[in-house]
Every structure is written in C-alpha cells, then in structure tokens.
Amino acid sequence: MTQKTTFSVEDLRRRATRQVLPTDQPPEGATTPDAKPMLSFTAQRRGYPPSHLADLDVKARKELLKSAGLPGFRADQISRHYFGRCVAEVDKMPDVPASMHDIVTDTLLPTLINSARELVADEGRTLKTVWELFDNSRVESVLMGYKDRVTLCVSSQAGCGMACPFCATGQMGFIRNLSTGEILEQVRHAMLTAQDGKLKIGPNRLTNVVFMGMGEPLVNYRAIVEALHRMIDPSPEGFGLSARNITVSTVGLVPSIYKLADLGLPVTLAVSLHAPDDELRDDLIPANSRWKVGDLLDAAYHYYSVTGRRVSIEYALIQDMNDHVWRAQLLADELNQRGRGWAHVNPIPLNPTPGSIWTASLPEQQDAFVQQLRAAGIRTTIRDTRGSDIDGACGQLATEVNSQKAATRRANVRNVQ
C-alpha cells in the first residue's frame, strides 16, 4: 500500500516558481502610473437623502405621521403595502384617502433611487442595474436567478474606501454611506423584478440577499443593522426574508465583526480574505494594515461560535499572486487550528485580463489550489461568477455611467464656450 506524502507550507513554498506582487502594477482602473491604494474611512460627501419609511421602525413611522397631522394608524396600513406588497406609490394603496397622498409621499415615501441603466447577461439569468441617488451618486445591484433561488447582490455605499487594488469600486474612493432606505429600495425593486418573472430562471420571488455590492458594509454598520432588521422582520415591520439567506461581507473590520456577532442575528458572515499571510495581504487588502489575518480569523471564529453560522471565506484567485499551493495549505492550517467545519472557502475566478497582473489563475493552478484545501479537510466550492459580459465586477458599470455623464458635461461646456 502506497503511503501518501504530505508537505509542509515551507516545503510547498520552496516549490513555488513565481510570485507576482500587488505593487508590480497600478491598482485596477487607476488613471496614473504612480497611483497607490489609499485606505479611507472619511466620506467625500456629507449630504443625507430624504427620510423614508424604510429608515424607521413602526413606532417612529407613527410618530412621524402624527407630527404631519395624520393619524398614526395609517403608518401600519402604509407599511403593510410597502413591505407586504412591495408598493411604494400611494395611489396604489386603496385604503389611504386621496387627500393624504401628497403628505404621505413627502413624509414617508420620497423617491430615493432611480434606474440609470440596466443590462441583462447570462441569457437572461442576470440583471445588473445602476441606480442614481438624490445627490447624483451611483451604485449598482445585481439580481441573479438560479434553479432554486433568486439572489440580490446589494450595495451599501457609494464608492468604497477600502482601496483594494484589484477592485474597480475601490478606486472610486469612499463617496458616502447609503441610508437604510436606499439599501432597502434596492431590495424592494429586486422583489418586484422577481415577481414579474423578468429573470429566465428561478422562483418568482427574492430568496437571498448578499451585501457584496459596492462598499464595505461594516463601515456603514448602523444602516446595515437597521436594514437587516427590516429585511428579516415580518410585515408590517419588514419584508420577512429568512435571516439564514442573508450574507454580510467584509474585508475584515474586526471590532464590527464582534459587534455583529453579539446581535445574535443568524445571518452569514463572509470574509473577503484573498490571502492567508500578512506579507501579501498588507498590499492586497489595505485594511490588513489595521487588522491582521490572525485577528480577523479569530473574530470570524467568534462569530461562528456565537451564531452557529458557518463563515464563508472569499478568495479571489489571482494568477501567480495568491494562487500558490503553499498558500492553500497555509489557509487550511489557519482555519483548522481554530476548529473543524466552521468555515467554507469560496475561491472566486477572476475574468482573464491579458497584460494585467489582475488576471485569472490558470485552470490547472485553480484546481491544484482547491485540491490542496479539500485534502486538508476544508469544505471548498468554486463560486459561480455572473455578468462578465456586462462589466460584472462591482463598480465597473457605475464608473462607466459616471464617465459618460462627465464626458457629456464637458461636451456641453465646450458647446457653450
């Protein structure tokens, strides 16, 4: 019987032939050759969107209506239409008198997001929308249909301050946090789209929500927590989605992971790790300069221990940068030393980008990485990618729309001159 040979991380590392570094090329989407990632927690804009029903709990909705001279019980009626039927137009609420329509719209249901562009991909299974906000900021959401579910990828910020060099959104900078209402309006529109059967596959209802769109959710912690309650709580408090079908992603804001765990909401935590060693992750994920890999995985394991929810480890495979077999073994060692079965690794294939360091791993290298993890007892599933033919990466389409509008403004200025 042949005995299986095992190798240590150092043995595997010595076998590695090439190491590409994040600093070998400017960040994805950079406009100057000397551009560097700049971590930021300070928003570029300070304005706030109009207050909305979805920003408020039931008690606050009633108080707001009373302050506007309307009876508080109307808040319950309006909430049942909004959360139970996904209706935001007062003239479609038959039990709200016409004399109240204007004040209800102004007080509780102002328009927060407008579709600026929609693109369909994957033979009708994916719908990507750019939303324009009250201050002309733009964010994206992606609705994806599968045989047994419909998943919405939702944005939590306009832009992002985490400055990950392989991410288009990271190069936009941190424009501002979204309000709870702006987040939930993305959800409501997705529910209507699913109900109308606009996706070619999947049930006619929204089943899953993932905070993996534009922005770092845990920087916008208060609005995210409020949004989670409105998604999970039943009508008239909220949409009544299953908490277990909601995922919150983070690059690793350790204190906020502990806070989220202590809330006791059984949502899934996804950690955008992308490297198991501080040597690489410091440059690949600038937030690692504050919270190191060990501290992040300790926080993730705490989340699992408190909530009982297995943590997802997101890992974008980048050719010759982080896809080495020795890094797969190091990742497995880091996870296993904290316990067995508490984490599930999702390697993410990038789109092939010839001439760029930010390109997909070769198929054989991806397979070797996955096999090493599985051999070490780590549950591993290569994540399905959608929308590669419509600027699928977060921020790409919003950036394109912004660029087109900026070009139009410049052309208009030239015409005036």
Buried (B, 14 or more C-beta within 10 A) or exposed (E): EEEEEEBEBEEBBEEEEEEBEBEEBBBBBBEEEEEEBEBBEEBBBEEEBBBBBBBBBBEEBBEBBEEBEBEBEBBBBBBBBBBBBBBBEBEEBEEBEEEBBEBBBEBBBBEBBEEBBBBBBBEEBBBBBBBBBBEEBBBBBBBBBBEEBBBBBBBBBBBBBBBBBBBBBBBBBBBBBBBBBBBBBBBBBBBBBBBEEBBEBBBBEBBBBBBBBBBBBBBBBEBBBBBBBBBBBEBBBBBEBEBEBBBBBBBBBBEBBBEBBEEEBEBBBBBBBBBBBEEBBBBBBBBBEEBBBEBBBBBBBBBBEBBEBBBBBBBBBBBBBBBBBBBBBBBBBBBBEBEEEBBBBBBBBBBEEEEBBBBBBBEEBBEBBBEBBBEBEBBBEBBEBBBBEBBBBBBBBBBBBBEEBEEEEEEEEEEEE
